Amino acid sequence: MPPRRRSAVPASLTAEDLAVLAAAVAEGRRATVYLREGTPSLGLPPGSSARVIAVEGQTVVVRPRGVDDELPYEADELRRTKNPPPAPAPSKSAALKKTAAKKTDATSAAPKKTAPAKKAPAKKVAAAPAPQASRTPVPRTPSAGPPKSVTVTLFGSPDNTWSVAVARGGRKPQRSREVPADAVESAVAGLGDTSAIEAVGSVLHVAREQARERVAALSRELDEARQALAALSDTDERRTPLT
């Protein structure tokens, strides 16, 4: 009597496997499955064991060994055994068909003797003349000339601070530089423009008035300080004992 063949182990979890795993989790028993493919990012090779945490339809939530996290896997990504099931042995009829196919391929692959093809005589091709360099002169870019316009900006404030900035053409003005007030007054007077002279003169007038007020205030403070010093000197002389 020939030996009985063992039932083939499925490559992935079946509906029956899912029911068994769900029942084990519900009863508090340990249920283990194995990964069909590895997960290199977590350091899990194929066949790694994982504890079943929950079964939700075709999704199985597991905790792989060595990983402190719960991960969801589909049923076709897991199996009940660590090693994959062996491939079924081919039947006799399939082996005979494979042998016949090999013989047919070997027969068709045998080389056939054919008459050598005649080579056509090679034709001589005249070399094309090298193209001559173009003698068209290349136009030169004209050098930048002087600016079309120049803008000079003069700025003054009541605290008698003056600065000048220069802009060439349509460019942005350069960084302003501070200039003395007397030089500004002389330059504007040389222009002979009444509006410019009046504008600069009004700012200078305010600056002079502020300077005079400051001098007067300092003079008053100096007089008061001198009076206080004189009073202190008289007191010291009175307290000095006679020898």
DOFIDREN-111187 format. One record per residue (C-alpha): z, y, x; residue in three letters; chain. Coordinates in Angstrom, 2 decimals. Each point is the difference from the previous one (the first is absolute). Layout:
N
Z, Y, X, residuo, cadena
Z, Y, X, ALA, A $
...
***
This chain:
243
Z, Y, X, residuo, cadena
0.00, 0.00, 0.00, MET, A $
-1.06, 3.29, 1.63, PRO, A $
2.77, 2.59, 0.65, PRO, A $
0.41, 2.82, -2.46, ARG, A $
-1.27, 3.39, 1.06, ARG, A $
2.50, 2.83, 0.03, ARG, A $
-0.71, 2.92, -2.33, SER, A $
-1.56, 2.92, 1.82, ALA, A $
2.41, 2.87, 0.77, VAL, A $
-1.35, 3.27, -1.46, PRO, A $
-0.87, 2.73, 2.49, ALA, A $
1.87, 2.63, -2.01, SER, A $
2.64, 0.21, -2.72, LEU, A $
-1.01, -1.43, -3.36, THR, A $
1.29, 0.89, -3.45, ALA, A $
2.32, -2.99, 0.20, GLU, A $
1.34, 1.18, 3.38, ASP, A $
0.68, 3.45, -1.45, LEU, A $
1.95, -1.55, -2.90, ALA, A $
2.09, -2.13, 2.39, VAL, A $
0.76, 3.01, 2.24, LEU, A $
0.95, 2.18, -2.97, ALA, A $
2.37, -2.67, -1.29, ALA, A $
1.63, -0.34, 3.43, ALA, A $
0.58, 3.74, 0.26, VAL, A $
1.43, 0.13, -3.53, ALA, A $
2.47, -2.81, 0.84, GLU, A $
1.04, 1.69, 3.25, GLY, A $
-1.52, -2.70, 2.21, ARG, A $
-1.81, 0.81, 3.24, ARG, A $
-3.78, -0.16, -0.27, ALA, A $
-2.23, 0.28, 3.08, THR, A $
-3.73, 0.61, 0.34, VAL, A $
-2.27, 0.50, 3.00, TYR, A $
-2.58, 2.66, 0.84, LEU, A $
-3.60, -1.19, 0.10, ARG, A $
-1.03, 2.86, 2.29, GLU, A $
2.06, 1.90, 2.54, GLY, A $
1.03, 3.66, -0.07, THR, A $
-0.28, 1.29, 3.59, PRO, A $
1.55, 3.39, -0.86, SER, A $
3.26, -1.79, -0.94, LEU, A $
-0.24, -2.65, 2.72, GLY, A $
-0.58, -2.82, -2.52, LEU, A $
-2.39, -2.79, 1.08, PRO, A $
-1.76, -2.29, -2.50, PRO, A $
2.41, -2.56, -1.47, GLY, A $
3.06, 2.30, 0.15, SER, A $
2.70, -0.95, -2.49, SER, A $
1.18, 2.43, -2.68, ALA, A $
2.78, -0.18, -2.58, ARG, A $
-1.05, 0.55, -3.60, VAL, A $
1.81, 2.92, -1.62, ILE, A $
-1.89, 0.28, -3.30, ALA, A $
-3.11, -1.31, -1.78, VAL, A $
-1.92, 2.43, -2.17, GLU, A $
-3.14, -1.59, -1.39, GLY, A $
-2.35, -0.70, 2.94, GLN, A $
2.09, 2.22, 2.33, THR, A $
2.83, -1.47, 2.07, VAL, A $
2.55, 2.33, 1.59, VAL, A $
1.24, -1.56, 3.24, VAL, A $
2.10, 0.87, 3.03, ARG, A $
-1.70, -1.40, 3.13, PRO, A $
2.17, -1.42, 2.72, ARG, A $
0.91, 2.66, 2.55, GLY, A $
-1.00, 2.88, -2.32, VAL, A $
2.72, 1.98, -1.75, ASP, A $
-2.18, 1.01, -2.93, ASP, A $
-1.40, -1.43, -3.25, GLU, A $
-3.80, -0.23, -0.12, LEU, A $
-2.32, -0.94, -2.89, PRO, A $
-2.65, -2.69, 0.53, TYR, A $
-2.58, -1.48, -2.33, GLU, A $
0.05, -3.71, -0.79, ALA, A $
-3.20, -0.64, 1.96, ASP, A $
1.65, 1.47, 3.13, GLU, A $
2.83, -2.57, 0.07, LEU, A $
0.40, -3.79, 0.10, ARG, A $
2.84, -2.53, -0.44, ARG, A $
-0.40, -1.66, 3.44, THR, A $
0.24, 1.52, 3.47, LYS, A $
-3.20, -1.60, 1.31, ASN, A $
-3.32, 0.31, -1.84, PRO, A $
-1.19, -3.13, -1.83, PRO, A $
-2.42, -2.21, 1.98, PRO, A $
-3.65, 0.23, -0.86, ALA, A $
-1.17, -2.94, -2.15, PRO, A $
-2.04, -2.67, 1.81, ALA, A $
-3.69, 0.06, -0.92, PRO, A $
-1.28, -2.83, -2.19, SER, A $
-2.50, -2.61, 1.25, LYS, A $
-2.86, 1.50, -2.00, SER, A $
0.65, 3.46, 1.50, ALA, A $
0.10, -1.50, 3.52, ALA, A $
-3.35, -1.77, -0.58, LEU, A $
-1.57, 3.24, -1.27, LYS, A $
1.31, 1.88, 3.05, LYS, A $
-1.45, -2.62, 2.38, THR, A $
-3.38, 0.15, -1.76, ALA, A $
-0.01, 3.80, 0.21, ALA, A $
0.65, -0.17, 3.76, LYS, A $
-2.94, -2.40, 0.49, LYS, A $
-2.28, 2.29, -2.00, THR, A $
1.04, 3.03, 2.05, ASP, A $
-0.57, -1.90, 3.26, ALA, A $
-3.50, -1.05, -1.10, THR, A $
-0.98, 3.51, -1.01, SER, A $
1.42, 1.42, 3.22, ALA, A $
-2.24, -2.21, 2.21, ALA, A $
-2.53, 2.11, 1.89, PRO, A $
-3.68, -0.33, -0.99, LYS, A $
-2.79, 0.14, 2.57, LYS, A $
-2.28, 2.91, -0.65, THR, A $
-2.96, 1.28, 1.96, ALA, A $
0.88, 2.93, 2.21, PRO, A $
-1.23, 3.28, -1.41, ALA, A $
-2.58, 1.87, 2.03, LYS, A $
1.16, 3.26, 1.40, LYS, A $
-2.13, 3.02, -0.72, ALA, A $
-1.14, 1.89, 3.09, PRO, A $
2.19, 2.98, 0.71, ALA, A $
-1.64, 3.35, -0.54, LYS, A $
0.38, 2.75, 2.51, LYS, A $
1.52, 3.11, -1.50, VAL, A $
-0.65, 3.25, 1.76, ALA, A $
3.13, 1.94, 0.78, ALA, A $
0.33, 3.20, -2.00, ALA, A $
0.06, 3.15, 2.12, PRO, A $
3.38, 1.58, 0.41, ALA, A $
0.47, 3.07, -2.20, PRO, A $
-0.15, 3.25, 1.87, GLN, A $
2.92, 2.35, -0.13, ALA, A $
-0.37, 2.89, -2.38, SER, A $
-0.62, 3.31, 1.71, ARG, A $
1.27, 2.06, -2.92, THR, A $
2.60, 2.40, 1.40, PRO, A $
3.49, -0.33, -1.45, VAL, A $
1.20, 3.30, -1.46, PRO, A $
3.14, 1.32, 1.64, ARG, A $
2.97, 1.16, -1.95, THR, A $
0.41, 3.73, 0.47, PRO, A $
3.26, 1.02, 1.61, SER, A $
2.55, 1.73, -2.16, ALA, A $
-0.41, 3.75, 0.23, GLY, A $
2.51, 2.76, -0.59, PRO, A $
1.79, 0.07, -3.37, PRO, A $
-1.73, 1.85, -2.82, LYS, A $
3.19, 1.82, -0.98, SER, A $
3.53, 0.62, 1.25, VAL, A $
3.04, 0.68, -2.22, THR, A $
3.07, 1.71, 1.47, VAL, A $
3.12, -0.11, -2.17, THR, A $
2.95, 2.32, 0.71, LEU, A $
3.36, -0.79, -1.57, PHE, A $
3.07, 2.23, -0.05, GLY, A $
3.45, -0.24, -1.59, SER, A $
2.70, 2.62, -0.69, PRO, A $
2.12, -1.41, 2.85, ASP, A $
-2.65, 1.39, 2.40, ASN, A $
-1.48, -3.41, 0.83, THR, A $
-3.77, 0.01, 0.55, TRP, A $
-2.48, -2.83, 0.65, SER, A $
-3.78, -0.38, 0.24, VAL, A $
-2.27, -3.02, -0.77, ALA, A $
-3.72, -0.49, 0.75, VAL, A $
-2.49, -2.15, -1.96, ALA, A $
-3.51, -0.70, 1.34, ARG, A $
-2.72, -0.45, -2.61, GLY, A $
1.11, -2.08, -2.97, GLY, A $
2.71, -1.86, 1.91, ARG, A $
3.69, 0.16, -0.68, LYS, A $
1.87, 2.77, 1.82, PRO, A $
1.68, -0.87, 3.24, GLN, A $
3.73, 0.09, 0.44, ARG, A $
1.30, 3.55, -0.30, SER, A $
1.55, 1.69, 3.03, ARG, A $
2.70, 2.68, -0.04, GLU, A $
-1.00, 3.49, 1.22, VAL, A $
2.11, 3.14, 0.60, PRO, A $
0.20, 2.67, -2.70, ALA, A $
-1.13, 2.88, 2.23, ASP, A $
-3.16, -1.93, 0.95, ALA, A $
-0.78, -0.56, -3.69, VAL, A $
0.44, 3.68, -0.80, GLU, A $
-2.27, 1.05, 2.88, SER, A $
-2.70, -2.55, -0.90, ALA, A $
-0.06, 0.99, -3.69, VAL, A $
-0.11, 3.68, 0.90, ALA, A $
-3.02, -0.69, 2.20, GLY, A $
-1.87, -1.54, -2.93, LEU, A $
0.03, 3.31, -1.88, GLY, A $
0.33, -1.74, -3.39, ASP, A $
2.29, 2.05, -2.26, THR, A $
1.08, -2.88, -2.26, SER, A $
0.88, -2.21, 2.96, ALA, A $
1.95, 2.82, 1.69, ILE, A $
1.96, 0.73, -3.19, GLU, A $
0.80, -3.68, -0.60, ALA, A $
1.27, -0.57, 3.52, VAL, A $
1.81, 3.34, 0.03, GLY, A $
1.92, -0.83, -3.20, SER, A $
1.30, -3.25, 1.48, VAL, A $
0.96, 1.73, 3.25, LEU, A $
1.77, 2.77, -1.94, HIS, A $
2.17, -2.56, -1.85, VAL, A $
0.77, -1.75, 3.29, ALA, A $
1.03, 3.30, 1.63, ARG, A $
2.28, 0.92, -2.92, GLU, A $
1.70, -3.38, 0.16, GLN, A $
0.44, 0.36, 3.75, ALA, A $
1.58, 3.48, -0.43, ARG, A $
2.41, -1.32, -2.63, GLU, A $
0.96, -2.85, 2.27, ARG, A $
0.65, 2.40, 2.92, VAL, A $
2.13, 2.24, -2.21, ALA, A $
2.05, -2.94, -1.24, ALA, A $
0.55, -1.25, 3.52, LEU, A $
1.01, 3.52, 1.08, SER, A $
2.60, 0.16, -2.76, ARG, A $
1.35, -3.40, 0.95, GLU, A $
0.17, 1.10, 3.63, LEU, A $
1.93, 3.20, -0.89, ASP, A $
2.46, -1.98, -2.12, GLU, A $
0.50, -2.47, 2.80, ALA, A $
0.64, 2.80, 2.49, ARG, A $
2.54, 1.63, -2.31, GLN, A $
1.82, -3.29, -0.46, ALA, A $
0.07, -0.57, 3.76, LEU, A $
1.36, 3.52, 0.59, ALA, A $
2.76, -0.55, -2.56, ALA, A $
0.98, -3.26, 1.66, LEU, A $
0.04, 1.69, 3.39, SER, A $
2.38, 2.73, -1.24, ASP, A $
2.35, -2.64, -1.43, THR, A $
0.08, -1.89, 3.30, ASP, A $
0.81, 3.19, 1.92, GLU, A $
2.88, 0.84, -2.34, ARG, A $
1.55, -3.45, 0.42, ARG, A $
-0.16, 0.12, 3.79, THR, A $
3.62, 0.63, 1.32, PRO, A $
0.62, 2.84, 2.40, LEU, A $
1.03, -0.97, 3.52, THR, A $
***
